[in-house]
Amino acid sequence: YAAGVRDFDTAPHYGLGLSEERLGIGLKAAGADPRGVRVWSKVGRLVRPLSAIKPGDVLETENMAGEPTCIFPETPRQIAPVLDYTAEGVRASHDDTLARLKGGAAAIEGLRVHDCDSPERYAEAMARGGAVDGLVALRSEGKIKAVSIGLNDSGVALRMVRGKPAGTFDCVMIAGAWNLIDQDGLELMRECQARGIDVHNAGAFASGILVGGSSYKYGKAPDEVNAKVDKWGKLAVKYATPMPVLAIAFALLPAAVSRLAVGLKSPDEVHQAVAWVDQAASVPPELWREAKAHGLIVDGLELP
């Protein structure tokens, strides 16, 4: 907040409520104006005590505390994520998120239908009385300003955008589908631009491999990815552009992209990321043209 950031993305899925709780605490500790921040969260999972689980509830057990597949080590025990992509579930999730923020934000800016990439989740979310309809209702009531999607799969996001009437979605968050390594989100970018839908781009650093890390999509990077990183690295050196700056600049290239979501874990990383964003506009156009000539940029992207 002190660095000028006003948009914050979170979800019940992250630590089963911990992310939202900590965001609220952090905003208050920073002296943030609750009416001057824009909090974006997600729907599709309701966090419930194990004692409140009812017959018929579908649990996402792999993200529960103690499970080897749980990627959030501080996730509280004795609670579980219940999958719910109905309009009623959306309304409950909205109220739960606002309660977990504990006044850190006066309202929720937008809610994203989260991880509805399986056939069952997709069908429930897109059905009449499903999550999308529930978000549209919340928007019409003034409880949120934006109806959104939060997905890793750009193809599913594209189906959702095309599967609802114009004006349904205000924005789409796509993760890991548009960066220096992965560019399969181009068709989605074009569709969103044509429909006036903003894109919030997450995963600009490809799970960290573009900022000096070794992981790619939360695992070991394959040889072909390392080779592509090496090619981009040589261009970055040639044009005296730090790789993180190059990654951010590319993530922002499509006209539909209005926001960039970056995962940060310390104040120093926040200030560094803000500095990289400030430098991104200085990437020379010649770099993009050379990258295109080397096959590093997908056909169809309009270059500066």
Secondary structure, 3 states (H helix, E strand, C coil): CCCCCCEEECCCCCCCCHHHHHHHHHHHHCCCCCCCCEEEEEECEEEEEHHHCCCCCCECHHHCCCCCCCCCCCCCCCEEEEECCEHHHHHHHHHHHHHHHCCCCCCCCEEEEECCCCHHHHHHHHCCCEHHHHHHHHHHCCCCCEEEEEECCHHHHHHHHHHCCCCCCCEEEEECCCCCCCCCCHHHHHHHHHHCCEEEEECCCHHHHHHCCCEECCEECCHHHHHHHHHHHHHHHHCCCCHHHHHHHHHCCCCCEEEEECCCCCHHHHHHHHHHHHHHCCCCHHHHHHHHHCCCCCCCCCCC
